[in-house]
Amino acid sequence: MKSTYLLLDIGTILFPLLLSFDKKVSFWRKWKFLFPAMLLVAAFFLVWDYLFTLWGVWGFTPAYITGAYLANLPLEEVTFFLVVPYACVFVYECLKVYYPSDPFRRTYRWLHNAVMLLLVLALVFYTDRLYTAVTALLLLFLLLMHTWVWRSKYLSYFYLAWLVCIVPMLIVNGILTALPVVWYEPAEQIGQRLGTIPVEDFFYNMLCMLMNVGIYERLQSASGSAAVSKQSAPTS
């Protein structure tokens, strides 16, 4: 069906968008921080997507897309990098609001360290697989920056949100890769899958989500600092 990918995009964002007006979370109030983050990250991933499609690392089955394109990318693929980050950051924000005690703060490090170890192993053994190597390198670099340079305080919530987001990802990406709406060149990945989803997709998703959350949090922090500075400024 030509509208398959489009319907998956709509289904991904429908409930997060409707629930954004929940009084307790009031996610819509933070759109001014979210939308710039989404656009910046989407631009990065769309360039990556364009190149990998051009090089045949992955591609799209015409039977499941409407036929509207931006450069060599289906319009549904472009919107994918907006609706998925929106939904993921929405989950992240809900967890922060509904679980202020940060329930994962004492245990997230084992996952953090395990992910970084897997990324290092991927770079050691699969440097010849383009999708695997690029994803592992970028994600490892970003995690190291959050750990050692920026010392981000929200990584526990991020990991918790990522684990929660795996559930809808199994549904959406499961359909995308089972039909397949999106196909992958076997020579550019390690070949391990969870169901029909390449394992690289889970780290690709983590990279996209962390970039969005990182910029989103930085913009909020900058806004808060500016407000404090304005309040403390001397009046004449």
Residue pairs with C-beta under 8 A, 6 or more apart in sequence:
1 63
1 64
2 63
2 64
2 65
2 66
2 67
3 66
4 64
4 65
4 175
4 179
4 181
5 60
5 64
5 65
5 66
5 74
5 76
5 77
5 80
5 176
5 181
6 65
6 66
6 76
8 76
8 172
8 175
8 176
8 181
9 76
9 79
9 80
9 83
10 83
11 172
12 83
12 84
12 87
12 168
12 172
13 82
13 83
13 86
13 87
16 27
16 86
16 87
16 90
16 91
17 86
19 25
19 27
19 90
20 26
20 27
20 28
20 31
20 90
21 27
21 28
24 97
24 98
25 93
25 94
25 97
25 98
27 34
27 90
27 93
27 94
30 93
30 216
30 220
33 216
33 219
33 220
33 223
34 86
34 89
34 212
34 216
36 215
36 219
37 85
37 89
37 211
37 212
37 213
37 214
37 215
37 216
37 219
38 81
38 82
38 85
38 86
38 89
38 212
40 215
41 81
41 85
41 208
41 211
41 212
41 215
42 78
42 81
42 82
42 85
44 211
45 81
45 208
46 70
46 73
46 78
46 81
48 134
49 73
49 77
49 81
50 71
50 72
50 73
52 58
52 130
52 131
53 59
53 60
53 72
53 73
54 72
55 130
56 185
57 130
57 131
57 184
57 185
57 188
58 131
58 182
58 183
58 184
58 185
59 182
59 183
60 74
60 77
60 181
60 182
60 183
61 179
61 180
61 181
61 182
61 183
64 179
64 181
65 74
65 75
65 76
65 181
66 74
66 75
66 76
67 74
68 74
68 75
69 75
70 78
81 208
84 172
84 205
84 208
85 208
85 209
85 212
87 165
87 168
88 161
88 162
88 165
88 205
88 208
88 209
88 212
88 213
89 209
89 212
89 213
89 216
91 161
91 164
91 165
92 157
92 158
92 161
92 209
92 213
95 157
95 160
95 161
95 164
96 154
96 157
99 160
102 156
102 157
103 160
104 156
104 157
104 159
104 160
105 156
108 155
108 156
108 159
108 160
111 159
111 163
112 143
112 147
112 155
112 159
115 139
115 143
115 203
115 206
116 140
116 143
116 144
119 136
119 139
119 140
119 143
119 203
120 140
122 132
122 133
122 136
122 190
123 133
123 136
123 137
123 140
126 132
126 133
126 136
126 190
127 133
129 187
129 188
129 189
129 190
130 188
131 184
131 188
131 189
131 198
131 200
132 188
132 189
132 190
132 200
135 200
135 203
135 204
135 207
136 203
138 207
139 203
139 206
139 207
139 210
142 207
142 210
142 211
142 214
143 210
146 152
146 155
146 210
146 214
147 155
150 214
152 158
152 214
152 217
154 213
154 217
158 209
158 210
158 213
161 209
161 213
162 205
162 206
162 209
165 205
165 209
166 202
169 197
169 201
169 202
169 205
170 194
170 195
170 197
173 197
173 201
173 205
174 195
174 196
174 197
175 181
176 182
177 184
177 193
177 195
177 196
177 197
177 198
177 201
178 195
178 196
180 196
184 198
189 198
189 200
190 199
190 200
191 198
192 198
192 199
193 199
194 202
